[in-house]
Amino acid sequence: MPRAIRSSPPGPPLRKRLHRQRIGEEGTLLEPRSATRDEVVRCHSGRYYDLAQKEVAEGAKLLSTGDTNVGDESFSVALLAAGAALLAATEAIFSKQVSNAFVASRPPGHHATPSRGMGFCLFNNAAIAARHAQQKFGVERVAIFDWDVHHGNGTQDIFYQDGSVLFCSTHQHPWYPGTGMRNESGEGKGKGTTINVPLPGFYIGYDLIGEAFREAFIKKALAFKPDFVIISFTSTPASAIRSATSASPTRTSPSSPNGSKTSRPAPPTTGCSVLEGGYHIEVASSR
């Protein structure tokens, strides 16, 4: 039986639990499509795309670019994960089929940089969705809120010199990959559009995450005025997510920790959540 990713966070058990929770009865289940090469290389180099495709086809067990285990279907599944974000984050929303969306996909993406896969990530799903919204639907400004135990270094790198995308991250430092310090704030046209709030490595709780949103992210988002919001998040710890947002990001429009609107999305009250870390199956299936 072919496996898409070896030694990665669990996939099939999560899907089964989501079905058992009757998620389809609470919303619209969308059938994903695979992202095309042109869509992927908006965020990744063509050289990296070709290298990943070649290494997977040749039976590699680990990408040469870094710590990403792969199997014989990893490349096609990664394209499907990116396509799910494209479909849910932009196409279904801007066609008004849905008003917001949650992408429960594997592999995750926020560690994938323009030129390398790392941290179980082949392609950066959230970044590809953001660029798709801009290039296909004319969105000018996108805000990406990333909270995870690990810093979304790949998303940061992709938009580090791009003032049209606001990237806000809260994560535990100095855990993997060791990036995401407060002084990493963007360069050139992107100066000031990267905001990192690193938390202590063994931090357990939610007060600091809520504070990061209230004191840093929301204020910046109000000034930035994004047209579209993407939430790139982990499923653990549940208490941190629930308290930081005060509502499930998969069922509400982008909001601050106290529920106030953070932006003027287009179409109105829309947003997309993309699953990154998901190491706790019980938590992920209960969101």
N, C-alpha and C positions, 0 to 999 in steps of 0.2 A: 504494500500500500504506500504510494508516494506521500512524502511529507513536505510541506511548503517550508517550514522553518523548524530546525532542530534546536532544542534547548531554549526555546523562547517562552514568554508568558503564555499560559494556556489559552487555546482558541475554541475547539469544539465544545468543551464543557460549558463555556460561557454562552455559546449559541443555544445549546440545549436548555439552559436555565432561562434564557430570555424567552424562548418559546413556551416553556412551562409557566412563565409569569404572564403569558398571554399579551405580550407587548403589542402584537398586531391589532388587538382589539381597542387599544388606546390611541392609535394613530394610523398613518399610512405606511405600509412597508414598501420601500422602494427597491427595485431590482437594479443593482449596480452594473456599470459597464467598465471595461478596461480603459485606462487612460492611454492616449496615443503618445508616440515618441515626441511629437511636436509639443504636446501639452506638458510633458515631463521636463523637457529641456528649457522651458521657460524659467525653471528654478535650478536645474542641474545641468552640468556640462554634457555635451554630446559624447565626449570621450568617456566620462564616467558611466553614462547610460550603456554604451556599447561594451565597456569592460564588464559591468555587472551581468549583462545578458550573456556574454561569452563565457564567463567563469561559471555561471549556473549551468549553462548548456554543457559545459565540459565536466560537470560533476563535482565541482568544488564543494568542500564542506564549510569553508570559511572565506568570506570575501577578502581579497588581498588588501583592500583599503582599510580594514579594521576589524573590530570585534563583532562581526555579524555572521552568525551561523546560518547556513543556507542548505536547502535540499533541492531535489530535482524540479520542484514546481514553484520555487521561491520567486522567481522573476515574474511569472504570470500572475501569481497571487498578489505581489506588490503592486503591479499595474492595476489589478482589480481594486485593491484598497485605495489607491490614489483616485481611481475612477469613481469609487463610492463617495469620496469627499467632493469630487467635482460635481457629481450628480446631486448629492444632498445639499451641499453648501451653496450651489449656484443655480443649476439648471431647474431643479424642481421648485426652488424658492422663487426665482425670477419669472418662471412661467406661471407662478401662483398656484401650483399644484399643492404646495404646503407653505406654511408661514415660517416654520423653523424646522430644524432637523438634528438628529443625533446619529453619528456615524460610529457604529460598533464594529471596527475592522481590525484585522491583523494582516501584515505586521504594522507596528506603529511607525511614526515618521519624524518626530521632532529632533532627533539626533542627526539625521541625514543632512550633510552640508552640500554645497554646490558640486563638490568634487569627490565625495567619499560617503560610503555607507558605514554606519557605526551604531553601536548600542541597539542591536536588533532591528535597525531601521535601514531600508533600502532607498525609499523615496520619501520626501517630506510631504505628507498628505495635506496638512493644513496650508503650507506655503503654496502648493500647487493649486489648491482651491482658491486661495486669495488672489493669485495671479490670474486665474481663470475668470474670476468675477470682474477683475479690472479689464482684461483684454477682450472678453466676449460680451460683457454686459455694461461696459462703460463706467464701472464703479471707480471713483477717484481715490477715496481713502478707505483703507481697511484697518481695523484694529484686531490684533490677535492677543488674547489673554491666555497665558500658559501657566498652569500650576501643576506641579509634579514634584516628586521627591528629587528628580534629576532636572538639571537645567536644559532647556530646549536650545542647545547651542547651534543646531543646524538651522532652525528658523531664524535665530538671531543673525547668523552669518549671511543668510540669503538676502535679508533686508537691511543689513547694517549700514549701507550707504544709500538707502532708499527712503526718502521722506514721505512717501505715499502710504507706508505701512507702519503703524504703531505696534511695537512688540513689547508686551509687559510680562515679566516672568517672576514668579516666586518659587523657590526651590531650596533644598537643603545643601549647604556648602560646608566642607569641600568635597562632598560626594560626587560620584561620576557625573559629568566628565571633567569636573574641576573648573568650569568656566562660570560666568554669570555674576561677576562682581559689580558693585554699584557704579564703579567708574567706567564700565563698559556701556556707553550711552549712544553709540553710533558715530559715524564719520561722514564728512562731506555733507551732502544734501540730507543725509539721515541723522545728522547730529541732533540729539535730543529726542529721537523717536524710538530709542531702546531704553527701557526702564527695568532694571533688575533689583529685586529685593531678596537677597540671600538670607536664609534662616539658619540657625545652628544645626549642625549635622545630626544631632540626636533629639531634635525638637519634636515633641508630641503634643498636639493640641490644635487650636484654631484661632486663638486670639491674634497672633502675629500675622496670619494670613488675612484675616478680616481687616486688620490695621493697614496692611499693604494696599488692599483694595480701596479703603476709605481715604487714606492719606496720600497715596501716590497714583494708583492706576485710574481711579474715577476722575480725579481732578484733571489729570492729563488728557483723558478721553473726552471730557467735556470741552476742553480747549481745542483738541484735535478735530472733533466733530466727524467721526468716521461715518461712512455711508453703509458699511457692512461690518459685522462683528463675528469673529470666529473664536470659539472657546476651545483651547487645546489642553486637555486635562487628564489627570489620572483618576482612577477609581478608588484610590486609597490615599489618606485615611478618610473614611466617610464623614466623620465628625467635622473635619476641616472643610470639606467641600460644602456640606450643608450649612455650616455656620458662616462661611465666607460669602455665600451667595444668597442665603435665606430662602432659596427656592431652587428646584432642580433646573440646571441650565439646559436640559434637554426638552423642557416643556414650557419655558417662559422666554420672553424677549430679553435681550441683554439688559441686565440690571445691576445695580450696585448692591453691596451687602445689605442695605436697608430697603432695597426694592425699587429705588428711583431709576429712571432711565439714564443710560450712560451716553447715548448717542442719538443721531437721527438716521437710522438705517433706512435703506431703500431696497425693496419695498418696506413700508413702515412695520415696526415691531417684528423684524425678522432677525434670525441668527442661526448659527450652526455650531454644534459641539462635536469635536473629533476626539475619540478615545486615544490616549497615548499609553502611559503606564496602566496596567490592569492586572496586577499580580494577585489581587484578592478576589477570587471568583464570587464569593458570597456578596461582597460589597458591590461589585460591578453589576451583578444580576439584579440588585435591589434598587438601582438608581431610577 
